[in-house]
Amino acid sequence: MAKGEGAESGSAAGLLPTGILQASERPVQAKKEPKKKKQQLSICNKLCYAVGGAPYQVTGCALGFFLQIYLLDVALVDPLSASIILFVGRAWDAFTDPLVGFCISKSPWTRLGRLMPWIIFSTPLAVIAYFLIWFVPDFPHSQLWYLLFYCLFETLVTCFHVPYSALTMFISTEQSERDSATAYRMTVEVLGTVLGTAIQGQIVGQANAPCLQDSNGSELALAAANHTQSISSLKRTQNAYLLAAGVIASIYVVCAIILTLGVREQREPYEAQQAEPMPFFRGLRMVLSHGPYVKLIAGFLFTSLAFMLVEGNFALFCTYTLGFRNEFQNLLLAIMSAVPFLILVALMKRNLIVTYVVAIAAGVSVAAAFLLPWSMLPDVIDDFHVKQPHSRGTEPIFFSFYVFFTKFASGVSLGISTLSLDFAGYRTQGCSQPAYVKFTLKMLVTMAPIVLILLGLLLFKLYPIDEEKRRQNKKALQALRDEGSSSGCSDTDSTELASIL
């Protein structure tokens, strides 16, 4: 792409043919403006930015691992209604991503930036909605309660997470600094998944939901005999879910405050010169026609779907298929999806120690399978900016549609998986489940994710941006930044540079 790779990366002239460097441009060269210092982010800045990724992961893990079993065994929602709540909630969440991305792309720059106001104002409302998801209302048709607040929370957390994800491109103009901040963010997000699982699992695990024994068809008689004890135990479990929700909501608020106080949103020099933002639908067409972005989305779709299938069904799998009703919250601290470990879980017999070993080993793999694609997205955006140097304001579109497809597909998969449990004969509050239910859970947690991960790895193999391409993009973008910040650069030069790139 760029001729003469020995040239300085900060010089736009290195990307231009000699014919362009006529006398009209010599004065610009003679100016010899002092080189700007590299824009370094302090460790404190990077940590404050990284902490902002925790709320989405903490709440997402708690909902992903526990919402299904909470609806079925604590809120006593029938499997059909639970599948509708999970599907509609995820599908609504998927549609809010491009909608929020569109609204952000139209937002004006303020004293706080363009993205920060969304993060600040969505936080208190998101916290209230999250807490009310885990509250059991005392009136009939409570399904509507869960559906309403689940959709409301997903909308508000999208108003937090889409601008936060796009903030990666605005914390520094240096690619190395953005990569470093992304590494900090990945670390905190992994810790956030563990933290969310630990808080929810350990608090809820101290008050197991009551179950009805199956003793030769006398379930109803036994339930009537122990009615008072069952109601008391169920109330304790409901209070435990509320306590866990309160702790997680507090973490959400603290992380949002740290992010707001510790990170300053910055504007690209060449973006500030743009007269008006690109129309949303034109930008969307350009983004979705960018080859590397489509390949990255497709690979991320399959690998994240595999993770979400395990996440949504693992608590039920441990409780009923493996029989570890009192241990599943500890296993959830470590378990994440990976092909070899899922195969081992599928083939092994009931063994608690082996299950713990598999869970810990699988946790090492999930960072590569699920979180690393997020660190690849800034490279795709940079590649797009090199090919479309005058197309600014598209970052929220990239990030919002990155999760739109995965969320919508995950809503379909979780809805179908819960519905399949209903067809298999799932019994609410049962201490054990029929053999068909156990087999269905095993397929949902093992074989289906294995196939999805293999498809995702195949698509990642086709990803076109390697390290050499990344270095070339970095040089070209630095040239664009220098051009945008130089007062001697004419409109003709910009057009010429765009055509060469």
N, C-alpha and C positions, 0 to 999 in steps of 0.2 A: 504494500500500500504506500508507504512512505519511502521515497528514494533516499539513498545515502543515510543509512542508519547510524553512521558515526556522528551525524550532526547533533547539536544540543537538542534535548527534548523540549526545552522551553522556547525554542525559536520557531516562529511560523514560517520564516524564510526557508527553513530546511525542507518544508513540504511543498514549496512552490517551485515551478520550473524557472530556469534562468531568464526566460523571456519576460517574465512578469516583473522582475527586479530592474525596472528602467529608472531613468533619472528621477521620475516623479516620486519614487519610493526611497531614493538615497537619503533624503533628509531624515526620514524616519529612522534609518539605520544609524545615521550620524548622531542622532539624539543621544543614544546610548543611555537610556534611562536606567537607573540603578535597579538591579534585580530584586524582586520582592523576596522577603524571607519566606521559607516554607511555613505553611500554616500548621503548627504543631498543636495537637490536642493534649492537654495534661491527662495524667492517669485519673484524676478526679473527674474531669469531663467525661472520659470514657466510661467510668464506673457509673456516673449519674445517668448517662445515656443507656447503659446496659440494664440498669435497674428498671427502666421503663418497660422492658420486655417481660418482666415477671408477672404483672397482673393478668395479661392475656393467657399465659401458660398456667398459672396457678388456678384461675377460675376454669379454664378450658379442661384441665386434667380432672378437677373435681367433678365437673359436669359430665365429662366423657366417661370416666370410670364408674361413677356412682348414680347418675341420673336415672338410668334404666332400672337398676335394682331398687332405687328409691321409689320410683313410680309404681313398680310392680308389688313390692313387699312392704313398703312403709306408707305410701299414700293410698295403697290398695286400688290402683287404677287397673282396669282390665287390660290384657295384652294388646287388643285391637286399638283401644284409645291411646295407650302408651306409644304404639307404633305411629299413630297419626301425630301425636305431640312431637315425637322425635323427628319425624320426616318434615313436618311443616316448619318446625323451629329451625332446622338446618337449612331447608330450602329458602326460608325467609332470610336467614343469615347470609346465604349466598347472594341473594338479590340486593341486599343492602350494601354489599361491598362496592359494586360499580356505581350505585346511586350515591354513596358517600364520596367515592372517588370523583364523580362528576361535580358534586357540590364543592369539594375542596379545590378542584381545578378552576372553579369560578370565584373562589374566595379571594378578596383583595389582601395585599400585604398590610399588616398592622405593626404597631410598635413591638408586639410579641412575636411577629412573624405571620406566616400564612397557615401553618399547621398547629402551632401551640394552642391557639384559642379553642380548637376542637378538642384537644386533649383535656384542657382545663375544665371546660363547661360540661363535658360528658361524664366526668368522673363521679360527682355526687349522685347523679341520677342512676348511673350504672350500678353503683353500690347498693342503692335502695332496691332496685329491680332484682339484683342477684339474691339479696336476703329473702325477698318475698317468694322466690322460686321454691325455697326450702321450708316454707311455712305451709302447714296443712290446714286449710280453711274448714270451718265447721258448717258446711252447707252442701246440699246435693249438687251434682254436676260440677264437681271441682275440677274436672278436666279442662274447662275453659279458663280457670284461674292459672293453671300451670302453662297452658298454651299462650295466654296473654303475656305473662311475665317472662316466660322463656324467650318469646319473640322480642319483647321490649328490651330485655337485657342484651340479646344478641345484636340488636340495632345500636344500642349505646356503646357496647364494647367495640363494635366496628368503628364508631366515631372516634374511639381512642386508638385502635390498633392500626387502621389504614394510615392516618397521618403519622403515627409513630414509625411505621415501617418506611414510609416515604422520607422521613426525617434523616435516614441514612445518607441521602444524597445532599443534605443541606447542613450537615454539621462541620464539613470541611471540604475544600476544593481539592485536597490531596488524596489520591487514590489509596496510598499506603496508610494514611490516617483513617480513612473510611474502612479499609480492610481490618485494621487493628480494632477499631470500635465495634465492627461486626463480630470479631472473634470474642470480644468481651461480652457482647450481647448474646452470642450463642451459648457461652458458658453460663450466664445468668439464667437463660431460658431453660437450659437443661436442669439447673438447680431449682428453677421454678416448678418444673414438672414434678420433681422429687418432693419439693416442699408442699405443693398442692395435694399430692397423693398422701404424703405423710400426715398432714393436718387433718384432712377429711377422713382418711382411713383409721388413724389412731383414735380420734375422738369418737367416730361412729362405731368403731370396733369394740369400744368399751360397753356399748349397749346394743347387743345384737337384736335384730327384729325377731319377734316370736314366730314360731312355725307350728303347723298342725301336723301331728304324727299321723302316719298312714298305718293303722293297725287293723288289717282285715276288713276294710270298708267301714270302719266306725269313726271316721273323721268328724262327722257332725256331732255325734254324741260326746266325743272327747272335747271338741271345741266348746260345747255348751257347759261341760263340767268345769272347764278352766277359763270361763269367759272373763271373770274379774282379773285374773292373773295376766291373761293375754292382753287386755286393754291397758293395764298398768305398764306392762313391758313395752307395748307399742308406743305409749306416750313418752316413755324414757328415750326410746329410739328417735322419735320425732324431735324431742328437745336436744338430743345430741347432734342431729343434723343442723338445727338452728344455731347451736353453739359453734359448730365448725364453720357455718356460713358467716357468722359474726367475725370470727378470727380472720378468715380469708378476705372479707370486705375491708377490715382494718389494714391488712397488708396492701390491698389495692390502693387505698387512699395514701398511705405512706410512700409507696413507690411513685405514684403520680406527683406528689409534692417534690420528691427528690429530683425527678426528671425535669419538672418545670423550673426549679431553682438552679439546677446544675448544668443545663444545656441551653445554648443560644443558637437559634436558627439563623443561617446565613444564606445570602443570595449570591448566585453565580453572577460574575461580571457581565457575561454576554446575555444572561436572562434579563438583567435590569434594563438592557437597551431595547428589548422587544416592546413594540408599541402596544400590542394586545395579545392575550393568550390565544392559542390555537382552539378552534371550535371542537367541542368534545367528540362528536361523532366522526369528524375527520381524523382527530388524534386516535380514536379507537380503531378505525380502519387501518391506520398506519401501524399501530402497535400489534394488532392481531395478524398482520401480514409479515411481521418480522420473524424470519425463520428460526433463529436461535431461541427466541421467546416461546414460540409454539412448541419446540422440542423440549425445552425445560419444563413448560407447563405440563406436557403429557407425561414426562417421567415423574414429576412431582405428584401428579394426580394418582398414579398407580401406587407409588410407595406410601403416600399419606393415607390412601384408602385402606391399605393393608394395616397400617398402624391404628386407624380409627375402628376398624372391625374388631381388632384385638381389644382396644381400649373400651369399646362399648359393651363387649360380651365377656370380658375376662373375669369380672366379679362373679357373674352367674356360672361361668365355667368352673372356677375354683370351688364355688359353693356346692354345686350340684353334680358336675361330672367327676371332679377329683375328690369331692367330699370334704374339703377343707373349710367348712363354714366359719370356724373361729380363727383361721389363719390367712384368709385371702387379703385382708388389709395390710399384712406384713409383706406378702408376696407382691402386692401392687407397688411397693416402694422400689422394687428392682425391675419388674418385668417390662420389657419393651420388645417390639417385634424384630425378628431376624430369621432368615430362612433356615439355617442349620438347627437353631435352637427350637424353632417351632416344629421341625420334623421330630426332634427328640421328645418334645412334649407329647406329640401325637402318638408316638410308638411306645412310650414307656408305660409301665403299670403304675398304680397308685403308690407314690413314694414322695414324702414331704421333703426330704433332704435333696433329692435329685431335682425337684421342682424349684427349690431355692437356688441351687447352682445354676440351673437353666435361666432363671429370672435375672440373676446378676450378670451372667455372660451376655444375655440378650440386651441388657442395658448399655453395653459398650457399643453395640451395633446401631442403635436407633439414632445416635447423633449423625452418623453418616447417611443413613437411609432417609431421615425425616428433616433434620435441621440444616445440613450442609447445603441443600438446594437454595435456602434463603441467602447464603453467602455468595451464590453464583448469580443471583438476580442483579446486583449492581453492575456486574460485568456485562450482562445483556443490555442494560440501560445505557452504559457507556458506548457499547457497539452501535446501538440505535442512534445515539447523539452524534457519533462520528459519521454515520451514513445520512443522517437528517439533522445537520447542524443548526438549522433555524426552527426546529420543532421543539419548543420549550413548553414546560408545564404539563408534560405527559407522565411524570413520575407517579402521581397518584393512580393514573389509569393502569400502569404496569403493576403496581402492588395490589390494587383492588381486584383486578381480573386474575391475578396470580392465585388468589384464594377463592375466587368465585366458583370456578369449575370444580375445585376439590371439595368445597363445602356443599355444593349442590349434589354432587355425586355421593358424598358421604351421607347426606340426608336420605337419599334414595336407598343406599346400602343399609343404613341403620334402621330405616323404616321397614325394609323388607326382612331384615334379620329378626326384628322383634315380631313381625307378623308371622314369620316362619315358626317362631316359638309357640304362637297361638295355634297354628295348624298342627304342630307336633303334640299339643295337649298340655301346655304349661299350666301348672296349678299355683295360683297366688297363695303365698304364705305356706307353701308345702315344705316339709322338712326334707323330702326327696321328690324327685321328678321321674316321669316315665322314661323308659329306655330311649324312645324317639327324641325326647327333649335333650337328653344327654348326648346322643349322637349328633343332633343338630348343632349344639353348642361346640362340640369338638370340631366339626367341619368349619364353623364360623371363625374359630380362633386359630385353626392350624392350616387346613388345606387352602381355603380361599385366600388368606394373606400370602401364602407361599406363591401361588400363581400370580398375584398382583405384583409382588416384589420382583419376580423374574421378568415380568413385562416392563416394569419401571427401569430395571437395570439395562435391559435391551435398548430402551429409548435414550437413557443417559449415554450409552455408547455412541449414539449418533450426534451428541452435543458438539457443535462446531468450534467453540471458543476455547483454544488451548492457551498455554502460557505465552507463546510467541505472538499470537493474535492479540492477547491482552496487553502486551508491551507496546505493540504498534498503536493500539487504541489509546493508550496512555499518552504517547507522544503527540498524537493528533489532537487529543482533547486539551493538552497543555498549550498547543499552538493556538487553539481557539480561545482559550482563556487569555493568553497574552494579547491576542488580536482584540478581544473585547475590552481589555483594560487599557489599551494603547490609544491615546487621543489622535495619533497621526494616521490611524488606519481608516481608509476610505471605504465607502459602500462597494466600490468596484472590486477592491481587494477581497472583501468578504464573499462576494458572489463568486469570484474566481476560485477562492479557497474551497468553497462549498462544492463547486463543480469538480475540482480535483479529487476531493475526498469521496 
